[in-house]
């Protein structure tokens, strides 16, 4: 009799796993190990669903190749918000419904009033401050409502002490976009869906870069890894960059803190870029929805984001983290004023190149300001 029960049990398990639904999920960026642990626990607690997690080092490249062949799509993929337009234009993903999250997350994946991804987490631009150097110049960490003049004064003090005031890349749209938006009513200027590169506000933003880098010389431009190393090694007092570097700096025992981007002296915020990630559906199923419900639950998302210093899309998880950690508090404040970049093909493929070239020509004194940005606009129109 005992043997019969064992046989029946084995047959039952075989039956369960024979009819289990298998999901393929593509994942990228930071937190691979922690997310794999979440998937493993989901698989243990959902024997009728088997999630196969595939780490994709370069998600947008992988998506482009898959779109070109039309084969090999996963059930779900974690994508960046500024890549969503490519997938929508290709009609490759399925719209989703009933998303409850913060306005910044919701707007990140919204195209023509249709939501196309389940927001999961985000990084946001902040200003990193070296607390050791700050103490050396006898200054305190600025308040969260500081201004551009406050930043200028602090950077000047760092420079007088023999250090770089602030580092970031002067011809990178990633850093220029917040200043551009600050002089253009809080958004990247557009007309009929085409980004504008030569508005009065954009020219003012470029002139501000020239003032910081070439006139006052309190900002120094390096390429990405070089300016990160300049801050990490203590050569620079401040650095503008995404919050994704926080875990690395904590592990390095660097004495640092973060503050939100300042406002212009007239009170207009300089809105930091909100770099959000969300899961898109290539194939919709009840099993895929169960997986999304699990990973976006408060406990699971809070745990993942706490370990990786990511802003969670789950509002309850966000509230818990910002109450318990000052770094999350600053990240949350930054997210409330964040800049959601356009997702159109022309913005992604033409705008960045045009702005980067215009800034390089102007800041290196090769082409006058208005001419450089007029040429940028011509380039954008040619690629609309």
N, C-alpha and C positions, 0 to 999 in steps of 0.2 A: 504493500500500500504506500509506504514511504517513497519507494522508487517511482511509483506512479505520479505522486505529487511533484517530485523533482522534475520528472519528464514534462509534466504539464506546465510547470513554472518556466522551464527552458523554452518550451514551445511558445509560451505567452510572450517572453522577452524577444524571441526571434520575430514574432508577429508584429510587436510594437515597433522594433527597429526597421523591419521591412517596409512599414508604411510611414516611417518618419520623413518629414519634409526637410530637405537640405537647402540651406540658404548660403549663397556666396556673398560675402561682404568685403569690399575694398576699404582699406584704412591707410592713412598717411599721416605725416607730421609727428609731433611729439606724443609721448604717452603710449607707445606701442605695447610695451610689456604690461602696463597696468590695464590697458583695454583688453589684451589677450586674457588676462585673469578674469575680467568681467564676462567675456565670452565663454570661458571655461565653466564658470559658475552658472551661466544661463543654460548651457548644454546639460549640466548635471541636473538642474531643476526643471528642465523641459525635455524629457526623454523622447517626445514625439517631434522635436525640432532639432536639427543639427546645423549649427552655424559654422561655416568654413571661413575663417578670417584670413584674408590675403593682404600682406603689407605691400603697398605700392610706393616706392621711393619718390617718383615724380608723377603725381596724380594727373595733372593736366596733359602731360605727354601721353600717358596711358589712355586717357579718355579720347584724345584726338586720334590716336591709332585705331582704337576700337570703333570710333564713329566712322572712320574712313573705310573700314572693312565691313561694318554692319553686323559683326559677329562677336561673341564672347562677352556680352554685357553681364555684369553681376546682378544680383537682386537689389543690392543697396551699395552706395558708395558715399564716403565722406568727402565733400567737395568744399572748395573755398567760395565765398559769396560772389567774388568778382569773376568766377568761371561759370556761373549759372546761366548767363545769357547764351553762351555757346551751346549748352545742352538744350535750352528751350528752343532756340532757333532750329536745332536739328530734330526737334520733336522726339527726343530720346527719353525724356523723363515724364513721370506722371504727376500732375498737380496733387497737392495734399490739402487736408482740411483740418479744422479744429485745433489750431496751434495756439497755446496759451503761453506767452512769453513777454519779454520787455519790448518796447517800441523799436529799439535799435536792432535787436535780433529779428523781429518780425519784418522790418523794412529791408533787411539784408537780402532776403530771398523772395521779395515781392516784385513781380513783373506784370505790368498791366492789370494790377489789382488781383493777381492770382499768386498764391503762395506755392513755391516749388520745392521746398526742403523742410525737414524737421531740424530746426536749429539745435546745435549741441553745445558748442563752446566758442569762445572768442578770445583773441588777444587784442590789446588796444595800445596805441602809442602813449608813452609817458616820458617825463624827463627824469633821468637817473641823476642822482647827486652823490658825490663822494663825501661821506660824512667826516672822514679824517681830514681831508683838505679844507672842508667847510669850517671845522673847528680851528684849523691853523690860521685862517683869515679872520677869525673872530665873528663869524656870522652864524645865524640860526637857520634851520630849515625853513624855507618860505611857506606861507600859508597856502591853502588850496585855492584861494581866490587871488593869487598874485598876478602881476601884470608884466607886459613885455619890458617895461622900464626896470622892474625888479630883476628880471632875468639879465638884462644888460648890465645892471650894477653889480650883480653877483659875478657874472662872467668877467667883468673888468677887474674885480678884486682878485679872482683866480689868476688872471693874466699878470697883474702886478706882482703876485707872489711867485712868478716864474713858471706858471702852468698854463695850459690851454683853457680858455674859458668854457667853451662848449664844442662838442664835435658832432657832426653829422655830414651827410653828403650833399653838396650844394647844387648838383645838377640832377638829383633824383626826384622824380615825381612823387615818390612815396613820402618825402619830407616836404616837398613844395605844396602838395595838395591842401594840407591844413591851412597854410598861410593864404593860399589862393582863395580858399573858401571863406576865410575870415574877412577878406576884402570884397567878397561877392555875396554877402547876405547869408553866409553859412553853408553854401553848397558850391559844387563845381558848376560854373555857368554853362548853360546849354540853350540852344534854340532849335526847336523842332527835332529834339533828340540828338543833335550834333553838338559836341562840346566846343566851347569857345575858348580860344587861346590868347586873344588880344583885347580883352575888355580893359577898362580903366583900372578895375580892381586887380586883375592879373598883373598888369604892369606895375602897380603899387607893390604887390607882393614881391615881384622880381627886384624892384628897387630896394626893398627891405633886405633881401638877401645880399645885395651888393653892399649895403650899409654895414651889415654884420660881418661879412667875410672880407671885403676889400677896403672899406673905409675905417671902421673901428677895429677890425682885425681881432675881434673877440671870439669869433667862430672860425674853426679850421675844418676843412673838408678832406676826408680820406674816403677810400672805398670801404665797404662794409666791415670786413674783418679787421682792417687796420684801425678804424676808429673805435671799434669795440675793444681792441687790445689797448688803444690809447687810454680809454677810460679804465679798463680793468687793471692796467699797470700803474695807475695813479698819475699819469701825465696830464689828464684832463679832469677838471672839476665837475663837468656836467656832460651829459650825452642824451640825445633824443633817439629813442628806439622803441620797439614793441615790447610789451610785457613778457613775451615768451622767454626773455633772457633771465628772468628772475631766478628760476631754479639753478641755473649755471652759476650765477653770482652768489647765491646762498651756499652752494656746495664749495665754492672757492673761498668762503669765509671773508668775502669782500665787505668792508664796512660802508654800506650804501643805503640809500632810501630812494623813494620815488615820489614825485609830485605830479599833479595833472598839468597839461599844457596851460600856459598863462593866457590871459586875455590881452587884446590890444589895449592901448591906453585909453581908448574911447569906450571901453567896456565890451566890445565885440569879442566873443570867444574865438580862440584858435582851436577849431574842432579836430581832435585826433582821429586818425583813420581807425575804423572799427573792422578788424580782420576776423570775420566769423566763419565758422565751419558748420556744415549741416549735412544730414543724410538725405540723399535723393533716391527715389524709387525708379528703377528701370523696369522692374516687374513687381506688381503689387499682389500681395497675398495676405491672408490672415496671419500666417506664420511671421511674415516680415513686420506686420503691425504689432504683434506680440513682442517681437525683439525690440522695436522702437520704444514701446511702452516700458519695457524693462530697463533699458539703458538710460532713458530720460526720467526715470523715477527720481524723487528727491534724494533718497539715500545713495543710490548708485552714482548719480551725477555729481553730488557733493563730494563723494569720496574720490572720484576720478579727478575732478577739478582742483581739489585741495592738494592732491599729490603732485599735480603738474602746473599749479598756478595758472589755471584757465578760468575765465569768467563763464559760469554755467548759464545755460539758457533757462533752466528751471528756476523760477522766481524764488521759491522757498529755499532752494540750495544757495542761491545768490545772497539772500538775506542772512542766512546762517554764517556764511563765510565772511561777509563784510563786517559782521558783528564780532567775529572772533580774531580777525587778522587785519592789521593796519594796511598792509599792502593790498589786500582785496578791497578795502574801503576806498583807497585811491583809485584802483582800477575801476571800481563801480562808479565813482564820481566822474571819471573820464568817459565811461561808456554812456552816461546820461547826456553828454554834450558831443557825442561822437559823430564823425563824418561817414556816411554810407556812400561809397563810391558808385558811380553808374556801372551797369553791367553790360552795356551795349557792345557790340563787336567793334564799332569804330572807336569807342573809348579804349577798349583793351588793346587793340592792334595799332592804332594810329596816334592817339592822344599822348600816351607816355613817351613815345619816340620824339614826337614834335616838341613837347615841353622840355625834355632833356636836352635836345639839340639847341633849342632857343636859349636856355639857361647857360649852357656851355659857351655859346658864341657871345652872349652879352657879358657874362661875368669875367670872361677872359679878354674882354675889350676888343673882340674881333668884328662885331657887328653892333650897330646902335640898337638900343632897347626896342623901339617900335618896329624897326625893320626885322629884327630877330623873331618877334612874336607874330608879326604879320605873315612871315614865311611859314611859321608853325601852323597858322590857321589855314594857309593854302594847302599845306600837306594834309591836314585833317580833311578838308573838303575833297581832296583827290582820292581819299580812301574811305569815303562814307558809304 
